[in-house]
Amino acid sequence: MNTVDKRAQSLEAYASELAALVALFGQARVAQVLPRLKHIYEYTEARWYDYIAQLPGGIVRYLLIAEAPPWSGTDPPTFVLDPDAPRISPLLGKLCRTFDFGGMSPADSLQALAQRGFLLIDSIPFAMEYSSGQKRRKTHYDQLVRLSATTYLHDKIQASGLRWSPDLRIAFSLGLNALSILKTVTHLRTGERLYPLSSHMIVADRSGYPNSELMKAAFGLAER
């Protein structure tokens, strides 16, 4: 196991982002689900740090920038990096196909991904239903993502104790989410190194969700 820096922020630290979430979903809806959002946040943050402890040397070779943990109204929360999930999630299944392995439990699949240096980082700390009601096309969604990209996403990269491969391969899982990030962040900064970001790194297909073959190409695995 690797020693990593666990300086995770509490959800309350993201007050400006929460205001943008309220503008997007409405005060009543956010007030109703806020206790659940805090629970999902704490649960998924713990699973994320458990996962990065499995990365050999703490080195990230393949990075997928995603949106947020899925909304779920009942326990346990849904998270792709949860080894205790009852089944392989659709995204985890696509990642397994990207790296050409499968037929394993969530825990074994995640261990295999970690051994290859794969990491997923969400760009928004709130697990909400962004796919409903064309939310991703709203101005307030764009504002939420752009705020979160310079705080939450930045915090996960800088405060995690991770190391980054010189030939790091980066992909974005969702198109509209990526385009909002790119309005604010054009390079991924890790220490003294800068990795350029672009819309060419989007691996969502016409369905709007990540595609295994597109991920394979973005990660340079199709060349092998």
N, C-alpha and C positions, 0 to 999 in steps of 0.2 A: 504494500500500500504506500502511496506517496503522501507526503505531508503537504497540505495545501492551506492557504490563508482563507479562513471562513468569516470574513468581514461582510456578511450579508446585511443589507439594509432591511429595516422593518418596512412594511407597506405604508405606514404613516409618513415615511420620509418623502414620499412622492406626492406632495400636496398639490403642486401645479398640474401634475399628470391626472390626479383625481378630479380636479376641476374640469379638465378637458373631457374626462370620461362622463362626468355629469352633464356637460353640454351635449355630448353625443347620445346618451341614453335617457337623460332626464333625471331630476333630483329624486323622484319617488322610487324609480327602479333601482338606482344605485344605493339609496338608503336601505331598501329592502334586502339587497343581496350583499351588502358590505361585510357583514360578519362571515358569510360564506367565502367571499373573495379573500379575506384575510386568512381563513383556514386553508384554502387552496394554495395561496402564496407560500405559507409556512411549510406546507406539506411538500410542494414541488421544489422549493428552494433546498430543503433537506435532501431530497432525492438527487437533485442536480449535484450537490457537493459530494454525495456518496459516489455518484458516477465518476466525477473527475478524479477522485482518488484512485480509480482503476487505470487511468491513463499511464502507460509506461513512461517513467521519467517526467510525468506531467506535460508531455509534449502533444500539442494539437497539430495534426497534419491535414485534416479535413474539417471544415467548419460549415455548418448549415445554420443560417440566420433565419429563424422562424418568427411567428407572430406572438403567440401567447399560449399558455396551457389551455386546453379546451374547458369550456364551462361544463360543470356537472353539479346537479342539485343534491346528489346523495354521495355518501362515502363508499369506497375510497375515491378521492379525486382522480381524474384521468390525466396521465402524464406519460409521454413516450419513453422517458428515461426511468420509469418505475419498474424495478425488477420483480416486484410482487404483483404486478398486474395479472388479472386472471387469464388473459389471452394476448396474443400478438396484435397490437393495434394496426390499423391500416398504414400509418406512416412508418412504424417499425418494420412492417412487412416489406414496404418499398425500399427501406434502407438495407434490409437483408438482401433483397434482390440486387440492389446497387453494388454491394460488395460480394455478391455471388456466394451467399450461404443461406441456409434456411433449415426448416424442420426442427427448430430448437425452441425452448421455452423463452419467455421474455428475459429472464435473468441471464441465460446462456447467450442469447442474441446480443444483449447489451454488453456483456463481457467481451464477446467477439468484436463488436464495434469499437470498444475502448482499446483493445489490443492493437487495432489498426490506426488509432489516433484520431478517431472521429469524435466530434463534439457538436451538440446542438445548443444554441443560445437563443432564447426568446427576446423579442424587442419591446414587449409591453408587459408590465408586471400584473395586469388585471385579466383574469380569465372571464371574458364575456363573450356573448354570441355575436361576434363581428360579422358573421355571414348573413345575419337576418336583416331584412329591410334595407338592403343596399348600404349598410353602414360603412363599408370600406370606401365608398365613393363620396362620403360626406366630408365637408371641410373640417369638421371637428375631429374626424378620424385622422386626417392628415396632421392636424395640430397635435393630437395625442401621440402619434408615432414620432413626430419630429421632436417633441419634448422628451419622450422616453429614450430616443436614440442617443441623446447627449447626457442622460442620467442613468437610467436603469441598464441599458445595453452597455454603456461605457463602464459602469460599475462592475458588471459581470466580467468584462474583459480585463480590467485593470486590477481588481481587488481579489482575484481568485487564486493567485499564486501559480498560474499556468505558465507554460513555456510554449513558444510558437515556432513551428518549423520554418526555415528560410523559404521553402517552396510551398508554403501553406496554400491549399486550394479552398476557395470560398464559394458558397452558393446561397441564393435566397430562395426560400420555399414558396413564397406567395408574391405575385406580381405587384399588386397595388400597395402592399406593405413595403416591398422593396423600393418602389418609386418614391414613397413618402420618406423613407430613410435617406435615400440618395439626395433629396433636396437639402438635407442638413449635414450628412456625413458622406464625404467622397473618398475617404481613406480610413482604413482600420488601423489605429495606432496601438502598437503593443511595445511598450518601452520606447526604444529609439527607432524601431522599425515601422515603416508605413507600407500598408498593402492597399493598392488602389481598388476601389469598388466601382462596379458599373452594372447597368441593366442587362448586360450579356450574361451575368451570373444568375439570372432568374431561371429556376428549373421547374416552374409551373407550366403545365400544358393547357390546352383549351378548356379543360374542366376547372381550371383555376387552382389546382392542387399539384403538389410535387410529382414528378414523373421519374421513374427509376432510370430510364435511359438518359434523360437529360441530366440527372444527378451524376450518372456514370461519366458522362462527357465532361461536365463541369469539374469533377474531381480527377480527371485525367485517367480514369480507370478503363475507358474504352480503348485506350491506346495500347493496353497491355495484352 
